[in-house]
Amino acid sequence: MKTIGERVRQAREHRGLSGVGLAKLVGYKTQSGVSNLENRAGGRGGFMLPKIAQALDVSLDWLLDGPDTADVSQVPAYARKAQGHRGDDGPGWPSRMARSTAHGLIDQISEVGLARLLPVLEDVAKARPENQGEK
């Protein structure tokens, strides 16, 4: 079974993107974030994985769990759900929009994929400034 990084590389190459191109699309400061993900045996992509799936137009579920395939054109596309947003709803809107997007992505993940994603989400939550210093 391929790693997440191997599937990212496969999809990136299928789309004709360089590591630098993918890094720019998803918001990495340098290409090393993409390289690290693609080359580590256990890399999970952290909170960037949904952006990577969207940029590569492959399902998040496929990136997490496969199935392995030689033909990326057979991989389900990234599912775009309508967010129902019609404009900026004030200062709390970015956080609400991020949470809404996260919930939509979680709804698309299989049980196995969700089990693999939960530790990543816990790491992200621990890294938030308001959670620093909590035991």
C-alpha positions in Angstrom: 0.0 0.0 0.0 1.3 3.4 -0.9 1.9 6.1 1.7 0.0 9.4 1.7 3.1 11.1 0.4 3.4 8.6 -2.5 -0.2 9.3 -3.5 0.4 13.1 -3.3 3.4 12.7 -5.6 1.4 10.5 -8.0 -1.4 13.0 -8.2 0.9 16.0 -8.4 2.8 14.4 -11.3 -0.5 13.4 -13.0 -1.6 17.0 -12.8 1.7 18.2 -14.2 2.6 20.2 -11.1 6.1 20.7 -9.7 6.7 20.5 -6.0 7.1 24.3 -6.1 3.8 24.7 -7.9 1.9 22.6 -5.4 3.6 24.4 -2.5 2.4 27.7 -3.8 -1.1 26.5 -4.4 -1.6 25.2 -0.9 0.3 27.9 1.0 3.6 26.3 2.0 6.3 29.0 2.2 8.8 26.7 0.4 8.7 23.5 -1.6 10.2 21.6 1.3 6.8 21.0 2.9 5.7 19.1 -0.2 9.0 17.3 -0.4 8.9 16.3 3.3 5.4 14.9 2.9 6.2 13.0 -0.3 9.4 11.5 1.0 8.5 10.5 4.6 7.2 7.0 5.1 4.7 8.1 7.9 3.9 11.7 6.9 0.3 12.7 7.1 0.2 16.2 5.8 -1.4 17.7 8.8 -3.9 20.4 8.4 -2.7 21.1 4.8 -3.9 17.8 3.5 -7.4 19.1 2.6 -5.8 21.9 0.7 -3.5 19.5 -1.1 -6.5 17.3 -2.0 -8.4 20.3 -3.4 -5.3 21.6 -5.3 -4.8 18.2 -6.9 -8.5 17.6 -7.4 -8.5 14.2 -5.7 -10.6 13.0 -2.8 -9.2 13.4 0.6 -10.3 9.9 1.4 -8.2 8.6 -1.5 -5.1 10.5 -0.2 -5.6 9.1 3.2 -6.5 5.5 2.3 -6.2 4.7 -1.4 -7.0 2.4 -3.0 -3.7 2.4 -4.9 -4.1 2.8 -8.6 -1.8 3.4 -11.5 -4.4 5.7 -13.2 -5.1 8.9 -11.1 -7.8 9.8 -13.6 -9.9 7.1 -12.0 -9.5 8.6 -8.6 -12.7 10.4 -7.3 -12.4 14.2 -7.6 -12.3 16.5 -4.7 -15.9 17.0 -3.5 -16.9 20.6 -3.5 -19.8 21.3 -1.2 -21.7 24.5 -1.3 -21.0 26.5 1.8 -24.0 28.8 1.7 -22.0 31.9 2.3 -23.0 35.1 0.7 -20.4 37.5 2.0 -18.3 38.5 5.0 -20.3 38.0 8.2 -18.2 40.0 10.6 -15.0 39.3 12.6 -15.8 35.7 13.5 -16.5 34.7 10.0 -13.1 33.2 9.0 -13.2 30.9 12.0 -16.8 29.9 11.3 -16.0 29.3 7.6 -12.9 27.2 8.5 -15.0 25.1 10.9 -17.8 24.7 8.3 -15.2 23.6 5.6 -13.7 21.1 8.1 -17.0 19.6 8.9 -17.8 19.2 5.2 -14.5 17.5 4.7 -14.9 15.2 7.7 -18.3 14.1 6.3 -16.5 12.9 3.2 -14.0 10.7 5.0 -14.4 7.0 5.6 -14.2 5.6 9.1 -10.7 4.4 8.5 -9.6 7.7 7.1 -11.3 9.5 10.0 -9.4 7.3 12.5 -6.2 8.3 10.8 -7.1 12.0 10.7 -8.1 12.3 14.4 -4.5 12.3 15.7 -3.6 15.0 13.2 -6.5 17.2 14.3 -5.5 16.6 18.0 -2.0 17.8 17.1 -3.4 20.9 15.4 -5.6 21.7 18.4 -2.7 21.4 20.8 -0.6 23.7 18.6 -3.2 26.5 18.8 -1.9 29.5 20.9 -4.9 29.4 23.3 -4.1 25.7 24.1 -0.5 26.2 24.8 0.4 25.4 28.4 -2.6 23.0 28.9 -1.8 19.6 30.1 
